Every structure is written in structure tokens, then in C-alpha cells.
């Protein structure tokens, strides 16, 4: 499981925490795919499920969205291929980080995305895959 947040300064999503990285299959595949862990750590928002889950919730609910982001917002989930070959990223938005406070009348905005890496076949969103996908997870 991965926790991603975004950097407004760079327009990228960044992994800030990981759990369950002791999975032998995951460790093996990371060792066989140089650079995949870097792309799991940091990538442009538009490149994969965690970024798309964040991106779909960054704009206000009255703003127009691309069709794929509208679908992700409605489903509250994004699914894309992982930068790690043979794995899929399934991500859901997190509207507020634990301990953070917001005004009660403020429109909720996505603060992060929680993602799971899975090897099971899953339907893939219409989001573009990242070209040049590029070992240790988060941190």
C-alpha cells in the first residue's frame, strides 16, 4: 500500500509512505525493473492512478473536467498500469490527511491518494500510460 501526495511546485505526485513492501514477488519484480521504484516514488500527476486520483479532486466541483477525470471523480477510484511491469495500480483519493483541519464550509479537496499494487488483471482506465517508465519504494 502506498500513500501519495502532490507537490504544487513541481506538478508531481510523491510517495510519502509505503507498507507491505516485503512481498517477495514485489521485491523480485522491483529488482528486475531498474527505475520502476523511482517512478512509483515520484511521477507527473497525469501519468498513473495515484496522480489521476489526486488530479481529479484538485479542481473545484463546479469546474469542468476532462471525461477521464470526471469518471475517476465519480467512481472515487483510478486504475492504471504500474510503472512496474506486470503490476496494476488501484488508487482512491483521500480528502484530508489525518490530523489536518479545514474550515467546515470549505469544499473538500483531495490531499492524497492511497494506492495498492496488484498483479491481478484489472480493467484499465483510459488514462495515458507514462512513456519511459523508470529499486526502493517511498522514502
N, C-alpha and C positions, 0 to 999 in steps of 0.2 A: 504494500500500500504506500502511496506517495502523496505528499501534501505539496501542492504548488501554489505560489502566489505570483503576482506580476510586478514588474518594475515599470512605472510610467516613464521613467527617464530613458529606458532602452527599448520599451515596447516588447519585452520578452517575458516569458513566464520562467520562474525559477523554482526548483525543488528545494524546500526548506526542511523536509523531514521524510524519513523512509522507515518502514517496518516490514519485517518478513523477507529481508534481502538474503537470508540464509538458505533459501530454496536452492537445492543442488542444481536443478535444471536451469534456473535463472543465472546462477553463478557460472555454470558451464557456457551458456549462450553469451553472457557478457564477455567471457574470456575469448570466445571465438569471433566476436564482432567489435574490433577496435573502434573506439569512438562512440559506440551506442550509448554508453553511460553518460558521456558528455551531453548528448542530445536529450537524454532523459533528465539531466540536471537543468539544462537551460536551452530554450529554443524560442523563436518568434511565436507570438500568440496565435497566429493563423495556421501554424504548422501541424498541430496534433490535438487530440481530445482535451488534455488539460487546458491548453491555451484557448481552444474554442469555447469550452465551458465558461472560462473566465470572460472572454471577449463578448459572448452573448449576453452576459449580465452587467457589463460595464456601462452600457448606454442606458439612459432612462427608458421607462416602459412606453413613453409616448413617441420616442424616436423611431424612425423607420430602420428596419434591419434587413440584411440580405436573407434570402429564403433559407439557407442552411443554418444561419444563426437563429432565425425565428423558430425553426424546427427544434434546434437544440434547447432554446429557452423554454419552449412549450413542453418538451419531453423531460427537461431538467437532467439531461444526460447527453454525453457525446461519446462516440465510439470511432476510433481510427486505428490504422496500423501503428504499431510502436516503431521507434527507430531501431529497435532490436528485432531482427528478422525472425518471423515465426510467432511473434507475440502481438497482442492487441491491447490497446489502452482503452479502458472504460472509465470515464470521468464524470463526476457530478459537482455542481457548483456549491460552494459554501458561502453563505451570505454574510457571515460575521465570524471573525476569528475569536476563539474563546478568550474571555476577559476584556474584549473591546466593547466600548459603549458608543451608541449612536443616539441621536435625537429621536424621540418617539414618533415625530411626524415626518421623519426623513424617509425617502423612498429607499428600500433595501437595495444595496448594490453588492455584487459578488466580490468577495475579498480573496477567495482562493478556490482551488479545486482539489478534491480528493479523488485519487485515481488508483485503479487496480490494474496490474499487468496480468493478462491471462493468455494461455496458449490455446484455449478453446476457440473454435471458429465462431465468429460473431458477425452480424451484419455490420457493414462499414458505412459511415456517413458519407455524404457527398463532398466532404471537405478535401481539399487537395493534400496529397502526401508531400512530405518535405523532401526536396532533392538533396543529395549529398549528405544523407543522414550520418551523423557521426556519433579502462573499466572502472569506478565505484559509484554507487548511487548517492545522491544528495550528501552534501557536507563534506 
